[in-house]
Amino acid sequence: MESSLASITSINGCVIIPTYNNERTLERVIREVLIYVPSHCIIIVNDGATDSTPEILKSFEEEVTILTNEVNKGKGYSLRRAFKFAREKGYSNALTIDSDGQHYPNDIPVLIEHALEHPGAVIMGSRNMSQEGVPQKSSFGNKFSNFWFKVETWITLPDTQTGFRIYPLNPLKKIWLFTNKFELEIEVIVKLAWRFVPFVAVPIQVKYDPSERVSHFRPARDFTRISILNTVLVLTALIWYYPRKLFSIQTWNVIKHEAIKPEEPNFRKALSIGFGFFMGIVPLWGFQLLIGIPLAVLFRMNKVLFIAAANISIPPMIPFIIYGSFLCGQLFLTGETNSAQLTDMSLEAIQNNVYQYAIGAFIFATIAFVLSFLVSFTLLKLFRKEPKL
């Protein structure tokens, strides 16, 4: 107990417990947290609870700090309020733990130990979502969140929805957070990643007891909010984060390793190049990378080679792509070419023959995929030794 108390003070940390109508578990969670953390380092946010939460908290008001939202405003709002309060009190780190009883407070020293080893990092408690008793919607939601986090940051984490974390508070001063519900826990880690804050995943215990746990997550409503947030984050990543990341020296080393990847088979490298040419030519102007990058991540392609090949659609190449698309469309639909039409590459010509252009573009993209795959695979076979699996 003494070592854990020393640890929380050595990282200048506090514990934040947001709560809303968790009367069955709240008192136990607080008492167990008090075993590992001094009472003056605990901040509880009562998010407008309508059950017996106020009465439970009254018995702790002499020991811990209690912030109260007069009406329920959401977990995200409560965390943002607590982060601001903690910074004003001079804390450097904030450990968050849910009040629904799913986390084991005896894991607090484990997270703190990793925070000491990795100062300035976000320490993420990683739950075993495949264990017996984990709700299917929680497991699916976590996989969904992990996938989009990787698309938005290029970072792989096993559990992006865990509420058991340690945040470094200083970087949060420079970040604008706008969400108020569960999705804040996604928004904040994505934006911290965009600030190049490192992440450390730490295995933790988890308990799902349906007899006592109350979840306020509403799948339809909250997945909609999360999907909207991910759309905004992906667009922001494409416009701002990816270009910014490309200018860092560390990123160039990552890109170089990703492109070379000695352990990656030649087939996958060639497939990545072929898919890049395909997505660069298909008539999805402005959305090729938005659609292609998640697919490249999903199918474990080489993202650097894919993006490089997809840049076939740079402005100087567009007239050739349009010409090739019209040519393929004519041959497919009529069996012959009309040289007069092919020389007219105006926007009006494309609008008047949009069906021919669309069909031709997909055919042209498929031809480019096959040819680029075959050429790159052949060259790799000739000049690169196949790695041993």
N, C-alpha and C positions, 0 to 999 in steps of 0.2 A: 504493500500500500504506500509506503513512504517513497519508494522509487517512482511510482506512477505519479504521485503528487508533485515530486520534483520535476518530472518530465513535462507536465503541462505548464509549469511555470518557466521551465527552461526554454520553451518555444514561445513564451509570452502569449499563451493561448487561452481561449475561453471555450465553453461548450454552449451551443445554441440548440434549444429544443422547441421547435414549432409544434403547436398542438391545436386540434379542433375536435371536440366531441370524442375524446378517447378516454372517458372516465374509467373504463375497465382496466386500463394498463398504465395510465399516466403516473399514478403514485408510485407504483413499483419501479417504473423506469427512472423516475427522479431519485428514489432512494438508492438504486443500484449505481447510478451515475455518481452520487455523492460518495460512494466508496472509493472512487478513483480520482475524483476532482474536487478541489476545495469549493465550498459553497459560493464564495464571492466571485468565482470564475464561471458561474452558470447563469445563462440568460434564457428565460422561458418566454415564448410569445404565445399568448392566449388569443387565437384568431377568432374572436367573437363567439366563443363556445356557448351553446344553449343547454348543455347538460350540467352535471355537477362539477365540471372543471373549475369554476371560480372558487367553490368551497374547498376543493382539494388543494388548489394553489394557495389559499389563505393560510393553510397550516405551514407553508414554506416561505411566506413572504418576509420573514425575519432573516432568512438564510440566503435566498437567491434573489436575483433581479427578475422582476416580472414586467413585461411589456404587454399591454392589452389593446387589441383592436376592438372598437366598440361594436362593429359589425364584421361578419365574416368577409374577408377580402382575398383569401387565397394563400396557399403555402408560399408562393413566390413573393408576394407582397410582404409577408411576415419575415422571410429570410432577408429581403432587401432592407427592411427596417432594422433587423438585428445586426446585419453587417455594418450599416451606418453607425449604429449605437456602439458597436464593438470598436470600430475605428476611432470614434470620438473618445472612447475610454482608454485609448492607447494600446489596444491589443494588436499583435502582429499576425496571429493565426486564429481561425475559428473552426472548431470541430462541430459538425452538425450530426444529430442523431434523431431518428423519428420517435414519436411517442406512442406508436401503435404496438410496441412490444416485439417487433420482428428482429431488432438488433440486440445483441448481447453486449452490455456495457463493459464486460470484462475484456472486450477487444479494444477498448480505448487505449490501454498502454501499448498495444501492438501498432496502432496507427501512429501514436505519438513517437514511438521508436523510429518508424520510417520517416516521420517528419524531421527528426533530428539528423538522420542519415542523409536526407535529401532536402536541405533548407530551400525554401522558395517554391517547392513543388506542390501540386495538388495531390493529396493522398486519397485514393479512391478505394473504399472497402468493396471488395469483389465477392458477391454472393454466389453460391453454387445453385444456379437456376435449374439444374437438371435433377436436383434431389427430390425425394418423395415429399409431397405435400405442397410444393410450389404451384400456385394457380396457373393454369394454362395461359390466361390472358397476361399475366405478369411475365411469363417466359417469352411469349411472342412479342410483347411490347418492348422487352429488353433487347431482343435480337433486332427488331425494327429500329430502335434507337441507336444501337451499336453500328448498324450499317450506315445510317445517315451521318453519324458523327465521323466515321472514317471518310466518307465522301467530302464532308465539309472541312476536315482538318488534316487528312492523310495520317491520322493517328489511330491505332487499333487499341481498343479497350474492351475487356471482357464484360464490364457492367457499368453502363453509362447512366442507369436510372437509380443507382444506389443513393440513399439519403444519408449514408454514413461516410462522411468525408472530412478532410481537413483542407480548408482554403487558406492560402496566403492572402491577407487582407490588403496589402499595399497595391497590388495590381488592380484590385477592384475599384480603386479610386479613379482610375483612368478609363473605366468601362461604363458605357451607358446601357443599363438593363431596363427593359420596358415591360416584360411579361409579369403576370401576377399569380398565375396558377402553377400547376405541377411542371409546366414546360420551362419554368425558369431554371430548373436544375439541368436542363439541356442547354439553354441559352448561355448560362454562365460558364460552363466548361468549354463550349465552342469558342466563346469570345476570349477566354483565358488562353486557349490554344492558339488563337490568332495573335496573341501577345507573346507567343513563344514561351509560355510558362510550361515547364515539364510536368508530366503525370507519372504517378507510381501506383500500380494496382496491387492491393494487399488482400489476400484471401481472408474472409471473415465468416463467422457463423450466421445463420439466419433461421428464424422460427416463424412459421405461418400456422397460427392456431385459430381456426374459424370460430371457436367458442368465445374468444375474447377480442380478437382483432377486428377493428372497424376500418375499412378502407373507404376513402372519399373519392377515389378515382372512378370516374364515369367513362367507360370505354368510348362510346360514340362521341360525346362532347369533347373529352380531353384528347382523344386521338385526332379529332378535327383540328383542335388548337395546335397540337404538336405538328401536324402535317403542314398547316399554314406557316408555322414558325420555320420548319425545315425548308420550305420553299423559299422563304425570305433569306435564310442562312446560305442555301446553296447559291442563289443568285448573287449574294454579297461576296461569297467565296470566289466565284468566277470573275467578278468585276474587280474585287479589291484584294482578297487574301492571296489567291494563287499568284497573281503578278508580284505582289509584295514579297511573298515567300521565295519566288524565283531569284530575287536579288540578294538573298543572304548567302554567304559563303558556305554555311552549314548545309543549306539546301542544295547547293550545287554538288556537294559531296554525296548527299542522299540521292539526288537525281542520277549522278554518275553510277552509283552502286545499283540503283533500280534499273537503269538502262543495261548495265553489264550483267548483273545478277549471275555469277558463275554457276550457281546451282540450278538455274532455270533451263529446261530443255529447249532445243532449237525449235521444236514444233510450236511451243507456246509463244516464243518470240516472233516467229513468222506469222502466227495467228493474230497477234497483237498489231503487227504492221498491216496485215490485210484488213483487219477490222477498222483500223484508223483510216485507211483509204476509202473504205466503204462509207463510214460515217461522214467523211469529209465531202463526199459527192452527193449523197442522198439529199433530196430537196427539203431539208429541215433547217433552212438558213437561220442562224442565230441560236439554234437549239442543239447543234451536233454534239458539242461537249457536255451540255447540260444533261443530255440523254446518254451519251456515250461513256462518260466517266463512271457513273454508277454501274453501268453494265460491265465495264472493264474491271471494276472492283469486285462485282458479284461473281464474275467468271474467272477471277484471279489472273487476268492478263497483265502484261507489262504496261503500266500506265504511262511511262515516259515514251516508250516506243509508239503506243497508241496515239498520244497527243501529238507527237512529232509527225506521224503519218497523216493524222486528221487535218493538219495544217496545209494540206494540198489545196484547201479552199481559200487560201490567201488571195487578196484582190487580183494580183497579176494572173492568177490561174483561172479565175472565174469565167472569162470568155471561152477558154478551152473546155471547161467543164460543161458550160451551157451548150456549146457546139456539139460535143460528144453526146450529150443527153438528147438533143434534137435528132442527131444522126441515128442513134440507137432506136429512138421512138419511131422515126419514119420507117426504118427497116423492119421493125417489129409489126407495125400497124399496116403498112402498105407493101412491104417487100421491095421497095425501091427508094431512092433518094431524090429530093427536089432541091437542086442546087440553088435556085433562086430563094427558096425559103431559108435554106441553111446560111445564106450570106446575110440575112436580115436578123440580127441578134438584138433588136430593140425590145424594150419592155412591152410595147404593144404587141409585138410578134409572140412573145412568151405568153401574154394574157390570152391572145386569140387561140393559142395552141397549147393551153396548160395541160390538157390530158395527155397529149403526145409527149410533152416535156416531162411530166411526172413519171409516166411509164418508162420513157427512155432513160431518165435519171437513175431509177432503180436498176434497170438492166446494165447501164454503164457502171454503176457502183458495184454491182455483182461481178462484172468482168474485171474491174480494177481490183476487187478483193481477191479473186482467183489468181490473177496474174501476179500481183504483188506478193501474195502468199507463196506461190510456186517459186518466184525468183528469189525472194529472201530466204526461203527454206533451203533452196539449192545452194546459195552462197554461204549460208551458215554451215551447211553440211560439208562444204569444201574447205572452209577456212576456220571453223570453230569445232573443237572437240566436244562431242556430246558428253555432258556431265554424268557421272555415275550416280544413280538413285540409291 
